[in-house]
Amino acid sequence: MEVEVRLFATFREGREKKQKILVPEDSSILDIINMLNINEEEVAIMLLNGRDGSSDRLLKNGDVLSLFPPVGGG
């Protein structure tokens, strides 16, 4: 199945900011995070089709996953 992954801020370094990834059925958000070599603790916000939630949610064909690192500033 195909999932669109959108990366923001520092997650874009060395990666495409928007990409379509083929994953097996019953894949979770955590599977995508691991495929991208991102440490789960580095993900501040993960949106699946615009909704926040946990990394164990299962993906469906056509889903859009957005990953954001913590935002610094001051």
Steps between C-alpha positions, in 0.01 A plus 500: 500500500612859446531764774598864451754620758559869562805602703552838664793708632811296587342174383545628143880500531623229265144388420224600263251739658208316339512143376282203424612180668385147426445303820354158576145464630476531881787752513489758779622857532794365702598279205526811280698688766744209521525475118605866492762446774331749730512438874141483629593724796597774250144521362305773681187484282377223272185563304319228310258659254516818710429334835742463788547167673738219586767331288333158521211600272471283190523660159261464208560548130495870413568626855701819550751498787662827616796494739628801695804526729490720812509867411754717675514872523510783735 
